[in-house]
Amino acid sequence: MQLSFSIDISNKEAEVNALDANELFAFTSMHAVHAVPEEVVNGTEPTGGIAGASGTFNFGINSAANMICYNITLHNFQGEFDSPATTATHIHEAARGASGPPRIAFPNPEPVNGDVAVRNSAGCLKGPFTTGVMVEGKDSGEGFHVNMIEANPAAFMADTHSSLALPGAVRGQLA
């Protein structure tokens, strides 16, 4: 089955983003990340995040399509989502115990059935990626490709930032 989009402009057709629908959810890698406050650092200094909070970040990557699907669940998140990026939920390029720039910004998790103690966000994002964070005059997502995660998952972490814990509420390494 072929999934494609066509645009007819003055009897001229343009095919955009043709993709085999059978390959849409054919992941080249998957990552299950357990995020905890004890992993949060500012630079290299532990901050403790938000005590009692935790997160599960499930990612499915399709590197041929430069796409990442996500299912993110936070438990006991407190405060407001807060970050200089467009959202407060990210994958950063950062080794364990170090800080680094966000490469992908995900929609912030929303309360599940009105319960603010459990929040979830799920969907898929396709590159090119933007984060809203400028580093040396360019967006920290510019030029990022999900195959970089597959090449070295230990060099990446997932986190969520809070107004009560700006360096991060919870964090977990992809490997």
N, C-alpha and C positions, 0 to 999 in steps of 0.2 A: 504494500500500500504506500503510495507517495503522498506526502503532505506538502502542499505548496500554496503560495499566495500569488495572485495575479492582479495587476493594476492596469486598467484600460484607460489610457489618457489619449483622447483624440484618435481613437482606433489604433493606437500603438499599445502593445502589451509588454509588460515587464514582469518577469518571473523573479520573485524575491524569496530568499531563504528556503529554497527547496530542500526538503529533508525527508528521508525515508522514515515514515512513522514507526516502522518496526524497530528502528535503531534509536528512537527518541529516548527510551529508557534502558538502552543497552549501555551499562556503565563499564568504563575501563578500570575503575577502582571505586571502592567504598570505604568510608571511614566512620567509625563510631567513637565519639569523643566524650569522656566523662569530665565535666568541668567542675572544679571546686574552688572555694575562696583561698585555700592554702597555696595555690599555684600562682596567684596574682602577684605581679611585681611592678615597681615603678623604677625604670632603669634596670637595675639588678637587685634592688632592695625589696624584700617581701613586704606586702602591705596588709595581707589578711583578708582582703575582699570584704564580702558581707557574710558574717558568721551565720551558719545554718542554711545558706543558699546552695543550690547545686544546679547543674545543667546537663542536658544530654543533647549533643550536636551530632546528628546523623547526616552524612554527606554521600551522595552518589555523583561521581564525576564521569562525564563523557568528553574525553580530551579531543576527539575528532571534531566535535561540535563546539568546543570551548564553552561547555555548559556544566553547571553544578546544580544539583537538586539538593534540597535541605529539608530537614524536619528537626526543629529546635524546640526543646521543652525546658523551661526554667521552673524551679521549685523554690519558693520562699524568697523571691526577688523583692527587694525593698527600695524605696525611693522612686525617683523618676529616671527614665532612660536619659543619659546625658553623655555627649561626646562631641568633639569638634567635627566629626564626620557627619554625613547625611543621616545616619542611624547610629545606634549604640551597640549593634550586634555585628561582629566581624570575624573574618579570618585575617590574621596578621602574619607577616613574615617575621618570625622571631623564634629562636631556639629556646629550649626550656631554661627558665631563669633569667631571660632577657626580654627587653621590650623591642618592638619593631613596628614599622608602618602597617596600617590596614591595607589589604589588597582587594578584599571583597566586602561590601556592606550589605547585610541582609535586613529585611524588614524586622523591626522589633517584635518579639512575641507579645501576643494579646491574651488577656484572661480567657480561660477555658470555661464556658458556661457561667460566666460572671464571677468565677473564683480567681481572685488576684494572686492566690498562693500558687496557682499552676497557670503558666502562660505558654503559648505555643505559636510557632510560625512555621509554615511549610510552603514549598513551591520550588521553582527552578529559575535560575538566572543564567543568561547567556552573554558572553563577552561581546564587545569590549566592556570592561568594568570601570566604574568610577566610585570614589569614596567620599569626595568632597574635601579631602585633606590634601593640601598642597605641600609638596616637598621639592625644594629647589625649582619652583616655578611650574611644576606639573602635578597633576592629580596622582596620588599614590597607587591608584588602580591602573593608570595608563601603562599599556604594554604588558600587563600581567596576563598570563595564560594559565588555565588550570593544569596543564601538563607540568608546570613548575612544582605544583604540589605533589604530583605523582613521581617526579624525579627525586624528591627529597621531603617526604611528609614530616620528618622530624624537625624540619626548619620552619614549620607553620603551627600556629595555635589558633583556637577559637575562643572568643570571649564576649562578654556583655558588660557594658559600663553603666554605672548608676550615679545619680547625684550624691549619694552617700558614700560612694567608693569610685572616684573618678578614674583611677588606674584600671579598675575592673571589679565587678561583683564576683564573677567566677571566670575561671580560665582552664583550658585543657589542651595538651599537645595532640596533634594529629597522629603522632607515632612516638 
